[in-house]
Amino acid sequence: MKRQAVIICASGNELPGAKADAANMQTFLLSARGGSWAPHEVTVLSDPSSSLVDAHIALASLADYSFVAFGGHGRYNVFQKTTELEIAKNVYIDVNKLRVGAKRHTLIIDTCRVLHKTTLNERLLAKATMDSIQFSENNSRQIFDSQLQDCPPGIIEIYSCDISETAGEEASGGYYTSALLGAAELWGQNAPRSRVLTVKEAHDSATMAVHRKTGNRQNPRVGYPRSQPYFPFAVKGA
């Protein structure tokens, strides 16, 4: 099964957590726990142009499964009723650009969604840790692909916070992305072999962690198909 992941890091040298998130997510996807993606299937774009984003999203659309993750500044346009992502200083793209993808598509947006009329402020306050993930299970790719084949076409769209909220981070990574990867690591330590952690299950676990960390001030949101099963996020090989 052909996969394509696009990780967009728009830190502008202001968000060290976004850079850490991109590196951690890439490491996770290439690991056995993340489904043993091949290196050529994972592209990291740092402070890209809009045309470069369009090109890679178009390529991802040709795959059987696409995975797109964004980390950086953002805002919610109250007039257009959409989330806008800052890929360069004062250069925004509509999140709709990233919704385009393969028939099976996961989209993770780790950004603030403060109202456009307010001042963007993504300064970070607390601590989260994420170690590099390396595993040795040798059939994780087959397990990941097997779950994908059972999933109906659709899109899972995740935001690290609700409309009008800010998304916290620190140097080690954004609160939500760190919690998402941490959920996969913790699950892998306790799950039986030959099992799958779905994107929704990982999100639910990460949401609880973010709620604890922020005192319910940051509330991740997800939209997903009504049909199950859901796309895989992490696997544990035999």
Buried (B, 14 or more C-beta within 10 A) or exposed (E): EEBBBBBBBBBBEEBBBBBBBBBBBBBBBBBBBBBBBEEEBBBBBBBBEEEBBBEBBEEBBEBBBBBBBBBBBBBBBEEEEEBBBBBBEEBBBEBEBBEBBBBBBBBBBBBBBBBEEEEBEBEBEEEBEBEEBEBEBEBBBBBBBBBBEEBEEBBBBBBBBEBEBBBBBBEBBBBBBBBBBBBBBBBBEEBEEBBBBBBBBBBEBBBEBBBEBBEEEBBBBBEBBEEEBBBBBBBBBE
